[in-house]
Amino acid sequence: MAFFLIQFTYDDDAIGNLVKNPQDRSVQAQAVAESFGGKMHQFFFAFGDYDGVGIAEFPDTESMAACSLYLGSTGAFDTMKTTLLIDPAEGLAAMKRANSTQTGYKPPTG
């Protein structure tokens, strides 16, 4: 299973609808994630560059991509950014592999 950070902004119509009809969007976020085999672990509205963020878990990147494509197709979002997250053990393994792999790469020179 893979974890993802999802950051989004609603379009103007969606924001207007939320003001006219306040609602807990975490219920919908969980239902959509489950439709693609995932689980929404956290969902927050936010101040700043994004209207909301979520931490979701999906069985693979294809499932997350399909979910993201579906959400984008609804027209409710101006922006959606998805970031694959790695846990500390995966990060440590990547560091060790980077340290031990001989690539022969030479950086550009002037």
C-alpha positions as CSV (number, residue, x, y, z in Angstrom):
1,M,0.0,0.0,0.0
2,A,1.2,3.5,-0.8
3,F,0.4,6.7,1.0
4,F,-0.3,10.0,-0.7
5,L,-0.6,13.7,0.3
6,I,-3.5,15.2,-1.6
7,Q,-3.8,19.0,-1.7
8,F,-6.7,20.7,-3.5
9,T,-8.6,24.0,-4.1
10,Y,-12.3,24.0,-4.9
11,D,-13.6,26.1,-7.9
12,D,-15.8,29.1,-7.2
13,D,-19.0,27.2,-7.7
14,A,-18.0,24.5,-5.2
15,I,-17.1,27.1,-2.6
16,G,-20.4,28.9,-3.1
17,N,-22.2,25.6,-2.7
18,L,-20.3,24.9,0.6
19,V,-21.3,28.3,1.9
20,K,-25.0,27.9,0.9
21,N,-25.1,24.3,2.1
22,P,-22.4,23.5,4.7
23,Q,-21.3,19.9,4.7
24,D,-18.7,17.5,6.0
25,R,-16.7,16.7,2.8
26,S,-14.6,14.1,4.6
27,V,-17.5,11.6,4.2
28,Q,-17.4,12.1,0.4
29,A,-13.6,11.9,0.3
30,Q,-13.7,8.6,2.2
31,A,-16.3,7.2,-0.1
32,V,-14.4,8.1,-3.3
33,A,-11.1,6.7,-1.9
34,E,-12.9,3.4,-1.1
35,S,-14.3,3.2,-4.6
36,F,-10.8,3.0,-5.9
37,G,-9.6,0.6,-3.2
38,G,-8.1,3.2,-0.9
39,K,-8.7,4.7,2.5
40,M,-8.7,8.4,3.5
41,H,-6.8,8.5,6.8
42,Q,-7.0,12.2,7.4
43,F,-9.0,15.1,5.8
44,F,-8.6,18.7,6.7
45,F,-9.9,22.1,5.4
46,A,-6.9,24.5,5.3
47,F,-5.9,28.1,5.1
48,G,-3.2,29.1,2.6
49,D,-2.5,27.9,-0.9
50,Y,-5.0,25.0,-0.7
51,D,-8.6,24.7,0.5
52,G,-8.0,21.3,1.9
53,V,-5.5,18.4,2.3
54,G,-5.9,14.7,2.8
55,I,-3.6,11.7,3.7
56,A,-4.8,8.7,1.8
57,E,-3.6,5.1,1.3
58,F,-4.1,3.2,-2.0
59,P,-3.0,-0.2,-3.0
60,D,-0.8,1.2,-5.9
61,T,-0.1,4.4,-7.8
62,E,-2.6,3.4,-10.6
63,S,-5.4,3.4,-8.1
64,M,-4.5,6.8,-6.9
65,A,-4.1,8.1,-10.4
66,A,-7.6,6.8,-11.3
67,C,-9.1,8.4,-8.3
68,S,-7.4,11.7,-9.1
69,L,-8.5,11.6,-12.7
70,Y,-12.1,10.9,-11.6
71,L,-12.1,13.8,-9.1
72,G,-10.6,16.1,-11.7
73,S,-13.4,15.1,-14.1
74,T,-16.1,16.3,-11.7
75,G,-15.2,20.0,-12.3
76,A,-15.3,20.8,-8.6
77,F,-11.6,21.5,-8.2
78,D,-9.4,24.3,-9.6
79,T,-6.2,22.5,-8.3
80,M,-5.3,19.1,-7.2
81,K,-1.8,18.1,-6.3
82,T,-0.9,14.5,-5.3
83,T,2.5,13.6,-3.7
84,L,3.6,10.0,-3.1
85,L,4.8,9.7,0.5
86,I,7.4,7.2,1.7
87,D,7.7,6.1,5.3
88,P,11.0,6.4,7.3
89,A,12.0,2.8,6.6
90,E,11.7,3.3,2.9
91,G,13.5,6.6,3.1
92,L,16.4,4.9,5.0
93,A,16.6,2.1,2.5
94,A,16.7,4.7,-0.3
95,M,19.5,6.5,1.5
96,K,21.5,3.3,1.9
97,R,21.0,2.3,-1.8
98,A,22.0,5.8,-2.9
99,N,25.2,5.4,-0.8
100,S,26.1,2.0,-2.1
101,T,25.2,2.3,-5.8
102,Q,28.0,3.0,-8.3
103,T,26.5,4.8,-11.3
104,G,29.5,6.3,-13.0
105,Y,27.5,9.6,-13.3
106,K,29.6,12.7,-13.7
107,P,28.0,16.1,-13.1
108,P,28.1,18.8,-15.8
109,T,31.2,20.8,-15.9
110,G,31.9,24.3,-17.2
